[in-house]
Amino acid sequence: SVSPFVGLFGTVWGIMGALTSISKSGSASLDVVAGPIGEALIATAVGIAVAVPAVIAYNFFIRRNKVAWASLDDFAIDFVHLALKTSFIIRRPAPKLAASSRIGEVPVKDYGIKNNEELHAKGAQA
């Protein structure tokens, strides 16, 4: 937020004004210094008055954002658990594998077709 810097700028400006008026008058009496220092304090107070509500509002919205994200995260976790529990995920059956006749032989998928006639009966091209 920029407002604290505005207050700081006002303070520096007021002190510069006080030092300028001291150098012009040649004395550091209360009536010479009080005006510029008062202006500096007013600028500082305005900067703080703007900064405090801005920080409070910022923290409020950051908190709401974190609560919303936590709620969405909880929903996502609950949804995934529900999907797993009620089988929303499509499970495909594992392919049937023909039993190997020899050790070390790679199993082959069993499509249920025994001979060439059955293959042509199921619509395969010759």
N, CA, C and O atoms as a Tinker XYZ file with bonds, in Angstrom:
   504  protein
     1  N      0.842000   -1.177000    0.000000    73     2
     2  CA     0.000000    0.000000    0.000000    64     1     3
     3  C      0.890000    1.244000    0.000000    63     2     4     5
     4  O      1.970000    1.251000    0.590000    81     3
     5  N      0.428000    2.265000   -0.655000    73     3     6
     6  CA     1.202000    3.494000   -0.831000    64     5     7
     7  C      0.959000    4.488000    0.299000    63     6     8     9
     8  O      1.785000    5.372000    0.529000    81     7
     9  N     -0.147000    4.361000    0.999000    73     7    10
    10  CA    -0.540000    5.392000    1.968000    64     9    11
    11  C      0.477000    5.625000    3.091000    63    10    12    13
    12  O      0.630000    6.778000    3.492000    81    11
    13  N      1.184000    4.626000    3.631000    73    11    14
    14  CA     2.208000    4.964000    4.635000    64    13    15
    15  C      3.310000    5.850000    4.064000    63    14    16    17
    16  O      3.863000    6.694000    4.770000    81    15
    17  N      3.625000    5.656000    2.784000    73    15    18
    18  CA     4.645000    6.496000    2.165000    64    17    19
    19  C      4.145000    7.927000    1.979000    63    18    20    21
    20  O      4.929000    8.874000    2.046000    81    19
    21  N      2.850000    8.082000    1.748000    73    19    22
    22  CA     2.271000    9.428000    1.658000    64    21    23
    23  C      2.417000   10.131000    3.002000    63    22    24    25
    24  O      2.781000   11.305000    3.062000    81    23
    25  N      2.131000    9.401000    4.086000    73    23    26
    26  CA     2.302000    9.979000    5.423000    64    25    27
    27  C      3.749000   10.326000    5.712000    63    26    28    29
    28  O      4.033000   11.378000    6.283000    81    27
    29  N      4.662000    9.457000    5.324000    73    27    30
    30  CA     6.082000    9.720000    5.527000    64    29    31
    31  C      6.535000   10.926000    4.706000    63    30    32    33
    32  O      7.310000   11.757000    5.179000    81    31
    33  N      6.040000   11.011000    3.468000    73    31    34
    34  CA     6.362000   12.164000    2.624000    64    33    35
    35  C      5.863000   13.454000    3.275000    63    34    36    37
    36  O      6.566000   14.465000    3.273000    81    35
    37  N      4.657000   13.421000    3.827000    73    35    38
    38  CA     4.122000   14.604000    4.510000    64    37    39
    39  C      4.960000   14.996000    5.711000    63    38    40    41
    40  O      5.167000   16.182000    5.967000    81    39
    41  N      5.443000   14.005000    6.449000    73    39    42
    42  CA     6.290000   14.289000    7.609000    64    41    43
    43  C      7.597000   14.948000    7.174000    63    42    44    45
    44  O      8.021000   15.947000    7.756000    81    43
    45  N      8.220000   14.390000    6.163000    73    43    46
    46  CA     9.479000   14.958000    5.671000    64    45    47
    47  C      9.249000   16.367000    5.128000    63    46    48    49
    48  O     10.052000   17.270000    5.358000    81    47
    49  N      8.147000   16.541000    4.407000    73    47    50
    50  CA     7.826000   17.862000    3.854000    64    49    51
    51  C      7.618000   18.885000    4.979000    63    50    52    53
    52  O      8.094000   20.016000    4.890000    81    51
    53  N      6.911000   18.483000    6.026000    73    51    54
    54  CA     6.671000   19.388000    7.156000    64    53    55
    55  C      7.942000   19.741000    7.894000    63    54    56    57
    56  O      8.131000   20.892000    8.289000    81    55
    57  N      8.816000   18.769000    8.086000    73    55    58
    58  CA    10.082000   19.046000    8.767000    64    57    59
    59  C     10.951000   19.961000    7.907000    63    58    60    61
    60  O     11.628000   20.848000    8.427000    81    59
    61  N     10.931000   19.744000    6.587000    73    59    62
    62  CA    11.670000   20.652000    5.705000    64    61    63
    63  C     11.117000   22.073000    5.816000    63    62    64    65
    64  O     11.876000   23.042000    5.847000    81    63
    65  N      9.781000   22.188000    5.877000    73    63    66
    66  CA     9.177000   23.521000    6.040000    64    65    67
    67  C      9.565000   24.159000    7.360000    63    66    68    69
    68  O      9.817000   25.362000    7.426000    81    67
    69  N      9.614000   23.340000    8.427000    73    67    70
    70  CA    10.009000   23.873000    9.735000    64    69    71
    71  C     11.453000   24.353000    9.706000    63    70    72    73
    72  O     11.762000   25.422000   10.231000    81    71
    73  N     12.327000   23.582000    9.104000    73    71    74
    74  CA    13.732000   23.988000    9.040000    64    73    75
    75  C     13.911000   25.227000    8.165000    63    74    76    77
    76  O     14.751000   26.077000    8.456000    81    75
    77  N     13.121000   25.331000    7.091000    73    75    78
    78  CA    13.194000   26.516000    6.233000    64    77    79
    79  C     12.739000   27.759000    6.991000    63    78    80    81
    80  O     13.372000   28.811000    6.900000    81    79
    81  N     11.643000   27.641000    7.741000    73    79    82
    82  CA    11.154000   28.805000    8.497000    64    81    83
    83  C     12.106000   29.178000    9.623000    63    82    84    85
    84  O     12.228000   30.353000    9.971000    81    83
    85  N     12.789000   28.174000   10.202000    73    83    86
    86  CA    13.798000   28.479000   11.229000    64    85    87
    87  C     14.956000   29.258000   10.606000    63    86    88    89
    88  O     15.448000   30.224000   11.189000    81    87
    89  N     15.385000   28.832000    9.421000    73    87    90
    90  CA    16.518000   29.523000    8.787000    64    89    91
    91  C     16.139000   30.936000    8.342000    63    90    92    93
    92  O     16.984000   31.831000    8.359000    81    91
    93  N     14.880000   31.151000    7.943000    73    91    94
    94  CA    14.456000   32.488000    7.509000    64    93    95
    95  C     14.330000   33.442000    8.689000    63    94    96    97
    96  O     14.716000   34.607000    8.598000    81    95
    97  N     13.786000   32.941000    9.798000    73    95    98
    98  CA    13.572000   33.835000   10.938000    64    97    99
    99  C     14.820000   33.975000   11.793000    63    98   100   101
   100  O     14.979000   34.976000   12.491000    81    99
   101  N     15.697000   32.998000   11.751000    73    99   102
   102  CA    16.929000   33.070000   12.535000    64   101   103
   103  C     16.753000   32.578000   13.952000    63   102   104   105
   104  O     17.722000   32.548000   14.711000    81   103
   105  N     15.548000   32.192000   14.335000    73   103   106
   106  CA    15.346000   31.670000   15.690000    64   105   107
   107  C     14.422000   30.456000   15.620000    63   106   108   109
   108  O     13.647000   30.296000   14.677000    81   107
   109  N     14.524000   29.608000   16.638000    73   107   110
   110  CA    13.709000   28.387000   16.686000    64   109   111
   111  C     12.604000   28.552000   17.715000    63   110   112   113
   112  O     12.443000   27.714000   18.603000    81   111
   113  N     11.846000   29.627000   17.596000    73   111   114
   114  CA    10.758000   29.836000   18.552000    64   113   115
   115  C      9.591000   28.914000   18.218000    63   114   116   117
   116  O      9.503000   28.367000   17.119000    81   115
   117  N      8.707000   28.755000   19.180000    73   115   118
   118  CA     7.584000   27.823000   19.033000    64   117   119
   119  C      6.649000   28.229000   17.903000    63   118   120   121
   120  O      6.154000   27.362000   17.183000    81   119
   121  N      6.395000   29.510000   17.729000    73   119   122
   122  CA     5.476000   29.928000   16.670000    64   121   123
   123  C      6.062000   29.717000   15.275000    63   122   124   125
   124  O      5.303000   29.594000   14.314000    81   123
   125  N      7.371000   29.672000   15.137000    73   123   126
   126  CA     8.005000   29.428000   13.841000    64   125   127
   127  C      7.985000   27.935000   13.504000    63   126   128   129
   128  O      7.790000   27.573000   12.344000    81   127
   129  N      8.183000   27.070000   14.489000    73   127   130
   130  CA     8.321000   25.630000   14.257000    64   129   131
   131  C      6.970000   24.911000   14.312000    63   130   132   133
   132  O      6.799000   23.903000   13.626000    81   131
   133  N      6.031000   25.379000   15.080000    73   131   134
   134  CA     4.780000   24.653000   15.335000    64   133   135
   135  C      3.936000   24.477000   14.080000    63   134   136   137
   136  O      3.341000   23.415000   13.897000    81   135
   137  N      3.863000   25.472000   13.215000    73   135   138
   138  CA     3.027000   25.381000   12.017000    64   137   139
   139  C      3.463000   24.265000   11.074000    63   138   140   141
   140  O      2.655000   23.395000   10.747000    81   139
   141  N      4.727000   24.266000   10.626000    73   139   142
   142  CA     5.165000   23.197000    9.720000    64   141   143
   143  C      5.150000   21.804000   10.361000    63   142   144   145
   144  O      4.834000   20.822000    9.690000    81   143
   145  N      5.485000   21.712000   11.645000    73   143   146
   146  CA     5.451000   20.401000   12.311000    64   145   147
   147  C      4.005000   19.923000   12.429000    63   146   148   149
   148  O      3.738000   18.729000   12.289000    81   147
   149  N      3.083000   20.828000   12.680000    73   147   150
   150  CA     1.659000   20.465000   12.720000    64   149   151
   151  C      1.185000   19.943000   11.373000    63   150   152   153
   152  O      0.439000   18.966000   11.309000    81   151
   153  N      1.618000   20.597000   10.292000    73   151   154
   154  CA     1.274000   20.107000    8.950000    64   153   155
   155  C      1.846000   18.710000    8.717000    63   154   156   157
   156  O      1.191000   17.860000    8.114000    81   155
   157  N      3.075000   18.475000    9.198000    73   155   158
   158  CA     3.690000   17.162000    9.037000    64   157   159
   159  C      2.899000   16.102000    9.787000    63   158   160   161
   160  O      2.701000   14.997000    9.282000    81   159
   161  N      2.453000   16.429000   10.976000    73   159   162
   162  CA     1.677000   15.457000   11.756000    64   161   163
   163  C      0.320000   15.190000   11.120000    63   162   164   165
   164  O     -0.178000   14.065000   11.179000    81   163
   165  N     -0.283000   16.204000   10.516000    73   163   166
   166  CA    -1.562000   15.995000    9.825000    64   165   167
   167  C     -1.366000   15.056000    8.637000    63   166   168   169
   168  O     -2.165000   14.144000    8.425000    81   167
   169  N     -0.305000   15.278000    7.864000    73   167   170
   170  CA    -0.040000   14.394000    6.720000    64   169   171
   171  C      0.228000   12.963000    7.183000    63   170   172   173
   172  O     -0.214000   12.007000    6.546000    81   171
   173  N      0.953000   12.820000    8.293000    73   171   174
   174  CA     1.212000   11.484000    8.834000    64   173   175
   175  C     -0.080000   10.825000    9.284000    63   174   176   177
   176  O     -0.296000    9.641000    9.026000    81   175
   177  N     -0.935000   11.577000    9.951000    73   175   178
   178  CA    -2.209000   11.028000   10.421000    64   177   179
   179  C     -3.090000   10.605000    9.253000    63   178   180   181
   180  O     -3.751000    9.569000    9.319000    81   179
   181  N     -3.105000   11.397000    8.182000    73   179   182
   182  CA    -3.903000   11.027000    6.999000    64   181   183
   183  C     -3.355000    9.750000    6.373000    63   182   184   185
   184  O     -4.129000    8.877000    5.980000    81   183
   185  N     -2.036000    9.628000    6.275000    73   183   186
   186  CA    -1.437000    8.409000    5.729000    64   185   187
   187  C     -1.794000    7.183000    6.550000    63   186   188   189
   188  O     -2.115000    6.133000    5.993000    81   187
   189  N     -1.740000    7.307000    7.867000    73   187   190
   190  CA    -2.105000    6.186000    8.740000    64   189   191
   191  C     -3.594000    5.897000    8.650000    63   190   192   193
   192  O     -4.003000    4.736000    8.646000    81   191
   193  N     -4.411000    6.949000    8.578000    73   191   194
   194  CA    -5.868000    6.758000    8.497000    64   193   195
   195  C     -6.269000    6.035000    7.217000    63   194   196   197
   196  O     -7.270000    5.319000    7.199000    81   195
   197  N     -5.508000    6.212000    6.160000    73   195   198
   198  CA    -5.800000    5.502000    4.911000    64   197   199
   199  C     -5.211000    4.091000    4.952000    63   198   200   201
   200  O     -5.824000    3.151000    4.446000    81   199
   201  N     -4.031000    3.938000    5.550000    73   199   202
   202  CA    -3.340000    2.648000    5.537000    64   201   203
   203  C     -4.038000    1.603000    6.393000    63   202   204   205
   204  O     -4.135000    0.445000    5.985000    81   203
   205  N     -4.520000    1.976000    7.555000    73   203   206
   206  CA    -5.112000    0.989000    8.473000    64   205   207
   207  C     -6.354000    0.333000    7.874000    63   206   208   209
   208  O     -6.422000   -0.896000    7.862000    81   207
   209  N     -7.342000    1.086000    7.374000    73   207   210
   210  CA    -8.491000    0.403000    6.756000    64   209   211
   211  C     -8.107000   -0.410000    5.516000    63   210   212   213
   212  O     -8.700000   -1.454000    5.244000    81   211
   213  N     -7.110000    0.074000    4.766000    73   211   214
   214  CA    -6.686000   -0.678000    3.582000    64   213   215
   215  C     -6.085000   -2.020000    3.977000    63   214   216   217
   216  O     -6.358000   -3.029000    3.327000    81   215
   217  N     -5.278000   -2.050000    5.024000    73   215   218
   218  CA    -4.685000   -3.309000    5.490000    64   217   219
   219  C     -5.764000   -4.231000    6.047000    63   218   220   221
   220  O     -5.716000   -5.441000    5.823000    81   219
   221  N     -6.730000   -3.680000    6.766000    73   219   222
   222  CA    -7.829000   -4.499000    7.300000    64   221   223
   223  C     -8.635000   -5.108000    6.160000    63   222   224   225
   224  O     -8.954000   -6.296000    6.196000    81   223
   225  N     -8.968000   -4.311000    5.152000    73   223   226
   226  CA    -9.723000   -4.832000    4.007000    64   225   227
   227  C     -8.910000   -5.875000    3.250000    63   226   228   229
   228  O     -9.452000   -6.895000    2.823000    81   227
   229  N     -7.624000   -5.628000    3.082000    73   227   230
   230  CA    -6.760000   -6.597000    2.395000    64   229   231
   231  C     -6.752000   -7.932000    3.134000    63   230   232   233
   232  O     -6.920000   -8.983000    2.516000    81   231
   233  N     -6.558000   -7.898000    4.445000    73   231   234
   234  CA    -6.547000   -9.133000    5.237000    64   233   235
   235  C     -7.896000   -9.837000    5.193000    63   234   236   237
   236  O     -7.948000  -11.066000    5.170000    81   235
   237  N     -8.989000   -9.075000    5.181000    73   235   238
   238  CA   -10.328000   -9.666000    5.099000    64   237   239
   239  C    -10.494000  -10.448000    3.802000    63   238   240   241
   240  O    -10.956000  -11.588000    3.813000    81   239
   241  N    -10.114000   -9.831000    2.682000    73   239   242
   242  CA   -10.287000  -10.508000    1.395000    64   241   243
   243  C     -9.318000  -11.676000    1.220000    63   242   244   245
   244  O     -9.672000  -12.681000    0.602000    81   243
   245  N     -8.115000  -11.561000    1.749000    73   243   246
   246  CA    -7.179000  -12.688000    1.701000    64   245   247
   247  C     -7.738000  -13.860000    2.501000    63   246   248   249
   248  O     -7.642000  -15.008000    2.067000    81   247
   249  N     -8.316000  -13.581000    3.657000    73   247   250
   250  CA    -8.902000  -14.646000    4.486000    64   249   251
   251  C    -10.066000  -15.313000    3.757000    63   250   252   253
   252  O    -10.173000  -16.539000    3.751000    81   251
   253  N    -10.943000  -14.506000    3.140000    73   251   254
   254  CA   -12.070000  -15.085000    2.388000    64   253   255
   255  C    -11.575000  -15.946000    1.237000    63   254   256   257
   256  O    -12.148000  -17.000000    0.961000    81   255
   257  N    -10.525000  -15.511000    0.570000    73   255   258
   258  CA    -9.957000  -16.278000   -0.536000    64   257   259
   259  C     -9.414000  -17.619000   -0.038000    63   258   260   261
   260  O     -9.642000  -18.649000   -0.673000    81   259
   261  N     -8.700000  -17.618000    1.089000    73   259   262
   262  CA    -8.164000  -18.862000    1.639000    64   261   263
   263  C     -9.281000  -19.810000    2.060000    63   262   264   265
   264  O     -9.177000  -21.019000    1.852000    81   263
   265  N    -10.346000  -19.274000    2.650000    73   263   266
   266  CA   -11.480000  -20.116000    3.057000    64   265   267
   267  C    -12.153000  -20.726000    1.834000    63   266   268   269
   268  O    -12.523000  -21.900000    1.851000    81   267
   269  N    -12.314000  -19.940000    0.772000    73   267   270
   270  CA   -12.938000  -20.465000   -0.450000    64   269   271
   271  C    -12.082000  -21.566000   -1.062000    63   270   272   273
   272  O    -12.613000  -22.593000   -1.486000    81   271
   273  N    -10.767000  -21.371000   -1.116000    73   271   274
   274  CA    -9.883000  -22.406000   -1.670000    64   273   275
   275  C     -9.914000  -23.668000   -0.821000    63   274   276   277
   276  O     -9.903000  -24.775000   -1.358000    81   275
   277  N     -9.954000  -23.514000    0.499000    73   275   278
   278  CA   -10.019000  -24.690000    1.375000    64   277   279
   279  C    -11.324000  -25.437000    1.167000    63   278   280   281
   280  O    -11.342000  -26.668000    1.167000    81   279
   281  N    -12.414000  -24.704000    0.991000    73   279   282
   282  CA   -13.710000  -25.336000    0.740000    64   281   283
   283  C    -13.702000  -26.095000   -0.582000    63   282   284   285
   284  O    -14.205000  -27.216000   -0.656000    81   283
   285  N    -13.137000  -25.492000   -1.625000    73   283   286
   286  CA   -13.042000  -26.175000   -2.918000    64   285   287
   287  C    -12.133000  -27.401000   -2.839000    63   286   288   289
   288  O    -12.406000  -28.420000   -3.474000    81   287
   289  N    -11.066000  -27.307000   -2.069000    73   287   290
   290  CA   -10.167000  -28.444000   -1.900000    64   289   291
   291  C    -10.881000  -29.589000   -1.181000    63   290   292   293
   292  O    -10.752000  -30.747000   -1.578000    81   291
   293  N    -11.632000  -29.268000   -0.126000    73   291   294
   294  CA   -12.406000  -30.298000    0.576000    64   293   295
   295  C    -13.431000  -30.938000   -0.345000    63   294   296   297
   296  O    -13.621000  -32.154000   -0.317000    81   295
   297  N    -14.094000  -30.123000   -1.164000    73   295   298
   298  CA   -15.077000  -30.663000   -2.105000    64   297   299
   299  C    -14.415000  -31.617000   -3.093000    63   298   300   301
   300  O    -14.945000  -32.692000   -3.375000    81   299
   301  N    -13.258000  -31.222000   -3.617000    73   299   302
   302  CA   -12.569000  -32.079000   -4.589000    64   301   303
   303  C    -12.167000  -33.410000   -3.965000    63   302   304   305
   304  O    -12.308000  -34.459000   -4.593000    81   303
   305  N    -11.673000  -33.372000   -2.744000    73   303   306
   306  CA   -11.288000  -34.609000   -2.061000    64   305   307
   307  C    -12.512000  -35.484000   -1.823000    63   306   308   309
   308  O    -12.471000  -36.689000   -2.069000    81   307
   309  N    -13.605000  -34.882000   -1.344000    73   307   310
   310  CA   -14.838000  -35.648000   -1.123000    64   309   311
   311  C    -15.371000  -36.229000   -2.424000    63   310   312   313
   312  O    -15.854000  -37.361000   -2.442000    81   311
   313  N    -15.292000  -35.476000   -3.504000    73   311   314
   314  CA   -15.795000  -35.950000   -4.795000    64   313   315
   315  C    -14.986000  -37.146000   -5.295000    63   314   316   317
   316  O    -15.551000  -38.118000   -5.795000    81   315
   317  N    -13.673000  -37.071000   -5.158000    73   315   318
   318  CA   -12.827000  -38.184000   -5.594000    64   317   319
   319  C    -13.112000  -39.424000   -4.754000    63   318   320   321
   320  O    -13.187000  -40.531000   -5.287000    81   319
   321  N    -13.270000  -39.245000   -3.445000    73   319   322
   322  CA   -13.580000  -40.395000   -2.590000    64   321   323
   323  C    -14.935000  -40.996000   -2.957000    63   322   324   325
   324  O    -15.089000  -42.217000   -2.979000    81   323
   325  N    -15.907000  -40.148000   -3.240000    73   323   326
   326  CA   -17.220000  -40.641000   -3.650000    64   325   327
   327  C    -17.122000  -41.377000   -4.980000    63   326   328   329
   328  O    -17.744000  -42.424000   -5.163000    81   327
   329  N    -16.348000  -40.834000   -5.900000    73   327   330
   330  CA   -16.190000  -41.483000   -7.205000    64   329   331
   331  C    -15.545000  -42.853000   -7.053000    63   330   332   333
   332  O    -15.955000  -43.807000   -7.715000    81   331
   333  N    -14.558000  -42.958000   -6.203000    73   331   334
   334  CA   -13.911000  -44.249000   -5.996000    64   333   335
   335  C    -14.835000  -45.228000   -5.272000    63   334   336   337
   336  O    -14.837000  -46.425000   -5.560000    81   335
   337  N    -15.611000  -44.708000   -4.340000    73   335   338
   338  CA   -16.494000  -45.573000   -3.553000    64   337   339
   339  C    -17.646000  -46.113000   -4.391000    63   338   340   341
   340  O    -18.022000  -47.275000   -4.239000    81   339
   341  N    -18.207000  -45.303000   -5.263000    73   339   342
   342  CA   -19.386000  -45.715000   -6.033000    64   341   343
   343  C    -19.039000  -46.144000   -7.445000    63   342   344   345
   344  O    -19.931000  -46.285000   -8.283000    81   343
   345  N    -17.787000  -46.351000   -7.721000    73   343   346
   346  CA   -17.309000  -46.859000   -9.014000    64   345   347
   347  C    -17.700000  -45.962000  -10.179000    63   346   348   349
   348  O    -18.198000  -46.447000  -11.195000    81   347
   349  N    -17.482000  -44.670000  -10.041000    73   347   350
   350  CA   -17.670000  -43.781000  -11.179000    64   349   351
   351  C    -16.614000  -44.058000  -12.240000    63   350   352   353
   352  O    -16.805000  -43.752000  -13.417000    81   351
   353  N    -15.508000  -44.635000  -11.815000    73   351   354
   354  CA   -14.422000  -44.925000  -12.740000    64   353   355
   355  C    -14.770000  -46.193000  -13.500000    63   354   356   357
   356  O    -15.144000  -47.199000  -12.898000    81   355
   357  N    -14.651000  -46.150000  -14.803000    73   355   358
   358  CA   -14.976000  -47.306000  -15.642000    64   357   359
   359  C    -13.825000  -48.292000  -15.545000    63   358   360   361
   360  O    -12.675000  -47.968000  -15.841000    81   359
   361  N    -14.154000  -49.472000  -15.133000    73   359   362
   362  CA   -13.144000  -50.523000  -15.041000    64   361   363
   363  C    -13.373000  -51.501000  -16.175000    63   362   364   365
   364  O    -14.472000  -52.033000  -16.332000    81   363
   365  N    -12.363000  -51.734000  -16.947000    73   363   366
   366  CA   -12.454000  -52.687000  -18.050000    64   365   367
   367  C    -11.980000  -54.046000  -17.550000    63   366   368   369
   368  O    -11.030000  -54.127000  -16.771000    81   367
   369  N    -12.634000  -55.107000  -17.995000    73   367   370
   370  CA   -12.179000  -56.428000  -17.555000    64   369   371
   371  C    -10.808000  -56.738000  -18.147000    63   370   372   373
   372  O    -10.486000  -56.341000  -19.267000    81   371
   373  N    -10.030000  -57.443000  -17.377000    73   371   374
   374  CA    -8.703000  -57.825000  -17.848000    64   373   375
   375  C     -8.847000  -58.821000  -18.988000    63   374   376   377
   376  O     -9.725000  -59.683000  -18.945000    81   375
   377  N     -7.998000  -58.717000  -20.009000    73   375   378
   378  CA    -8.100000  -59.662000  -21.129000    64   377   379
   379  C     -7.748000  -61.076000  -20.668000    63   378   380   381
   380  O     -6.873000  -61.279000  -19.826000    81   379
   381  N     -8.451000  -62.032000  -21.241000    73   379   382
   382  CA    -8.175000  -63.431000  -20.919000    64   381   383
   383  C     -6.905000  -63.844000  -21.642000    63   382   384   385
   384  O     -6.746000  -63.591000  -22.836000    81   383
   385  N     -6.025000  -64.468000  -20.926000    73   383   386
   386  CA    -4.773000  -64.912000  -21.513000    64   385   387
   387  C     -4.775000  -66.429000  -21.600000    63   386   388   389
   388  O     -5.201000  -67.120000  -20.675000    81   387
   389  N     -4.294000  -66.929000  -22.719000    73   387   390
   390  CA    -4.189000  -68.382000  -22.885000    64   389   391
   391  C     -3.072000  -68.903000  -21.998000    63   390   392   393
   392  O     -2.036000  -68.258000  -21.840000    81   391
   393  N     -3.289000  -70.052000  -21.434000    73   391   394
   394  CA    -2.283000  -70.649000  -20.561000    64   393   395
   395  C     -1.059000  -71.041000  -21.374000    63   394   396   397
   396  O     -1.189000  -71.590000  -22.468000    81   395
   397  N      0.100000  -70.771000  -20.860000    73   395   398
   398  CA     1.341000  -71.127000  -21.556000    64   397   399
   399  C      1.587000  -72.617000  -21.412000    63   398   400   401
   400  O      1.380000  -73.202000  -20.349000    81   399
   401  N      2.030000  -73.214000  -22.501000    73   399   402
   402  CA     2.319000  -74.638000  -22.442000    64   401   403
   403  C      3.733000  -74.887000  -21.943000    63   402   404   405
   404  O      4.024000  -75.947000  -21.388000    81   403
   405  N      4.605000  -73.915000  -22.137000    73   403   406
   406  CA     5.981000  -74.086000  -21.693000    64   405   407
   407  C      6.381000  -72.925000  -20.785000    63   406   408   409
   408  O      5.844000  -71.822000  -20.888000    81   407
   409  N      7.315000  -73.193000  -19.914000    73   407   410
   410  CA     7.817000  -72.157000  -19.011000    64   409   411
   411  C      8.605000  -71.146000  -19.839000    63   410   412   413
   412  O      9.394000  -71.529000  -20.702000    81   411
   413  N      8.394000  -69.865000  -19.582000    73   411   414
   414  CA     9.089000  -68.819000  -20.294000    64   413   415
   415  C      8.390000  -68.380000  -21.568000    63   414   416   417
   416  O      8.843000  -67.442000  -22.223000    81   415
   417  N      7.299000  -69.034000  -21.933000    73   415   418
   418  CA     6.558000  -68.658000  -23.136000    64   417   419
   419  C      5.661000  -67.472000  -22.800000    63   418   420   421
   420  O      5.053000  -67.436000  -21.730000    81   419
   421  N      5.578000  -66.517000  -23.693000    73   419   422
   422  CA     4.767000  -65.322000  -23.469000    64   421   423
   423  C      3.302000  -65.674000  -23.672000    63   422   424   425
   424  O      2.951000  -66.251000  -24.701000    81   423
   425  N      2.423000  -65.336000  -22.703000    73   423   426
   426  CA     1.000000  -65.638000  -22.878000    64   425   427
   427  C      0.390000  -64.798000  -23.995000    63   426   428   429
   428  O      0.815000  -63.665000  -24.223000    81   427
   429  N     -0.593000  -65.341000  -24.683000    73   427   430
   430  CA    -1.255000  -64.694000  -25.809000    64   429   431
   431  C     -2.714000  -64.495000  -25.441000    63   430   432   433
   432  O     -3.302000  -65.328000  -24.751000    81   431
   433  N     -3.311000  -63.378000  -25.905000    73   431   434
   434  CA    -4.724000  -63.122000  -25.636000    64   433   435
   435  C     -5.577000  -64.200000  -26.275000    63   434   436   437
   436  O     -5.310000  -64.643000  -27.392000    81   435
   437  N     -6.605000  -64.614000  -25.556000    73   435   438
   438  CA    -7.545000  -65.613000  -26.075000    64   437   439
   439  C     -8.782000  -64.871000  -26.558000    63   438   440   441
   440  O     -9.554000  -64.359000  -25.747000    81   439
   441  N     -8.976000  -64.808000  -27.868000    73   439   442
   442  CA   -10.128000  -64.117000  -28.435000    64   441   443
   443  C    -11.318000  -65.050000  -28.606000    63   442   444   445
   444  O    -12.357000  -64.630000  -29.113000    81   443
   445  N    -11.191000  -66.275000  -28.204000    73   443   446
   446  CA   -12.293000  -67.223000  -28.292000    64   445   447
   447  C    -12.506000  -67.783000  -29.687000    63   446   448   449
   448  O    -13.552000  -68.382000  -29.936000    81   447
   449  N    -11.578000  -67.619000  -30.597000    73   447   450
   450  CA   -11.704000  -68.134000  -31.965000    64   449   451
   451  C    -10.782000  -69.348000  -32.080000    63   450   452   453
   452  O     -9.589000  -69.265000  -31.788000    81   451
   453  N    -11.345000  -70.461000  -32.506000    73   451   454
   454  CA   -10.581000  -71.705000  -32.534000    64   453   455
   455  C     -9.947000  -71.985000  -33.895000    63   454   456   457
   456  O     -8.818000  -72.469000  -33.966000    81   455
   457  N    -10.666000  -71.684000  -34.971000    73   455   458
   458  CA   -10.128000  -72.026000  -36.287000    64   457   459
   459  C    -10.474000  -70.944000  -37.304000    63   458   460   461
   460  O    -11.101000  -69.939000  -36.968000    81   459
   461  N    -10.057000  -71.163000  -38.553000    73   459   462
   462  CA   -10.219000  -70.187000  -39.621000    64   461   463
   463  C    -11.683000  -69.953000  -39.978000    63   462   464   465
   464  O    -12.049000  -68.829000  -40.320000    81   463
   465  N    -12.530000  -70.977000  -39.909000    73   463   466
   466  CA   -13.951000  -70.822000  -40.245000    64   465   467
   467  C    -14.636000  -69.890000  -39.245000    63   466   468   469
   468  O    -15.447000  -69.046000  -39.628000    81   467
   469  N    -14.312000  -70.045000  -37.988000    73   467   470
   470  CA   -14.896000  -69.156000  -36.972000    64   469   471
   471  C    -14.438000  -67.718000  -37.202000    63   470   472   473
   472  O    -15.202000  -66.778000  -36.984000    81   471
   473  N    -13.201000  -67.550000  -37.639000    73   471   474
   474  CA   -12.679000  -66.218000  -37.917000    64   473   475
   475  C    -13.483000  -65.547000  -39.021000    63   474   476   477
   476  O    -13.845000  -64.378000  -38.893000    81   475
   477  N    -13.774000  -66.279000  -40.120000    73   475   478
   478  CA   -14.556000  -65.717000  -41.224000    64   477   479
   479  C    -16.008000  -65.536000  -40.828000    63   478   480   481
   480  O    -16.670000  -64.622000  -41.321000    81   479
   481  N    -16.516000  -66.383000  -39.952000    73   479   482
   482  CA   -17.898000  -66.250000  -39.501000    64   481   483
   483  C    -18.067000  -64.983000  -38.665000    63   482   484   485
   484  O    -19.155000  -64.409000  -38.633000    81   483
   485  N    -17.007000  -64.541000  -37.988000    73   483   486
   486  CA   -17.092000  -63.328000  -37.167000    64   485   487
   487  C    -16.852000  -62.076000  -37.988000    63   486   488   489
   488  O    -16.863000  -60.979000  -37.429000    81   487
   489  N    -16.634000  -62.190000  -39.303000    73   487   490
   490  CA   -16.554000  -61.017000  -40.164000    64   489   491
   491  C    -15.167000  -60.607000  -40.561000    63   490   492   493
   492  O    -14.992000  -59.491000  -41.050000    81   491
   493  N    -14.165000  -61.443000  -40.379000    73   491   494
   494  CA   -12.809000  -61.074000  -40.770000    64   493   495
   495  C    -12.628000  -61.233000  -42.269000    63   494   496   497
   496  O    -13.283000  -62.068000  -42.893000    81   495
   497  N    -11.748000  -60.441000  -42.842000    73   495   498
   498  CA   -11.450000  -60.524000  -44.278000    64   497   499
   499  C    -10.496000  -61.682000  -44.538000    63   498   500   501
   500  O     -9.643000  -61.995000  -43.708000    81   499
   501  N    -10.652000  -62.319000  -45.711000    73   499   502
   502  CA    -9.777000  -63.445000  -46.050000    64   501   503
   503  C     -8.454000  -62.956000  -46.569000    63   502   504
   504  O     -7.587000  -63.762000  -46.906000    81   503
